[in-house]
Amino acid sequence: DRSYRSLSFSGCGFLCVYHAGVSAAIKEYAPQLLSGAVSGASAGSIIAACLVCNICISRTTSLILNVVNQARSY
């Protein structure tokens, strides 16, 4: 099979926590989807970088949620 898959995460601001959940599920249940290109725009690029660099998604999500809470406090 010579099919090629790529995965792209859209820019979505603070909604990137949903991308984080999807990426955690992909890592656990469908890691074959990560064999091709992984990319993203804006907030989606943070999640894509976490996948490519094998950075802890739950730690990243916690950091993002801290930023969300700080932004909402203004």
C-alpha positions as CSV (number, residue, x, y, z in Angstrom):
1,D,0.0,0.0,0.0
2,R,1.6,3.3,-1.1
3,S,-1.0,5.6,0.4
4,Y,0.3,8.6,2.2
5,R,-1.5,10.2,5.1
6,S,-1.0,13.6,6.6
7,L,-2.6,15.1,9.6
8,S,-3.3,18.8,10.0
9,F,-4.7,20.7,13.0
10,S,-6.5,24.0,12.3
11,G,-6.0,27.2,14.1
12,C,-8.6,27.5,16.8
13,G,-7.5,29.6,19.6
14,F,-8.3,28.3,23.1
15,L,-10.3,25.5,21.5
16,C,-7.0,23.7,20.9
17,V,-7.8,21.7,24.1
18,Y,-10.1,19.7,21.8
19,H,-7.2,19.1,19.4
20,A,-5.2,17.9,22.5
21,G,-7.8,15.3,23.3
22,V,-7.9,14.1,19.7
23,S,-4.1,13.9,19.5
24,A,-4.0,11.9,22.8
25,A,-6.5,9.5,21.3
26,I,-4.6,9.2,18.1
27,K,-1.3,8.5,20.0
28,E,-3.1,5.7,21.9
29,Y,-5.5,4.2,19.5
30,A,-4.3,5.1,16.0
31,P,-0.5,5.8,16.0
32,Q,-0.3,4.8,12.4
33,L,-1.8,8.1,11.5
34,L,1.4,9.8,12.7
35,S,3.6,8.1,10.1
36,G,3.0,10.8,7.6
37,A,3.3,14.6,7.8
38,V,1.8,16.3,10.9
39,S,1.2,20.0,10.7
40,G,-0.9,22.8,12.2
41,A,-1.8,26.4,12.1
42,S,-1.7,28.8,15.1
43,A,-2.9,26.9,18.2
44,G,-3.0,23.7,16.1
45,S,0.7,24.0,15.5
46,I,1.3,23.7,19.2
47,I,-0.5,20.4,19.3
48,A,1.2,19.2,16.1
49,A,4.6,20.0,17.6
50,C,3.7,18.1,20.7
51,L,2.9,15.0,18.6
52,V,6.0,15.3,16.4
53,C,8.3,15.9,19.4
54,N,6.6,13.4,21.7
55,I,5.8,16.1,24.3
56,C,3.3,15.2,27.0
57,I,-0.1,16.2,25.8
58,S,-1.7,16.3,29.2
59,R,1.1,18.7,30.5
60,T,0.6,20.9,27.5
61,T,-3.2,20.9,28.0
62,S,-2.6,22.0,31.6
63,L,-0.4,24.9,30.5
64,I,-2.9,26.0,27.9
65,L,-5.7,25.9,30.4
66,N,-3.6,28.1,32.7
67,V,-3.2,30.6,29.9
68,V,-7.0,30.5,29.3
69,N,-7.7,31.2,32.9
70,Q,-5.3,34.1,33.0
71,A,-6.8,35.6,29.8
72,R,-10.3,35.3,31.3
73,S,-9.3,37.1,34.4
74,Y,-8.8,40.4,32.5
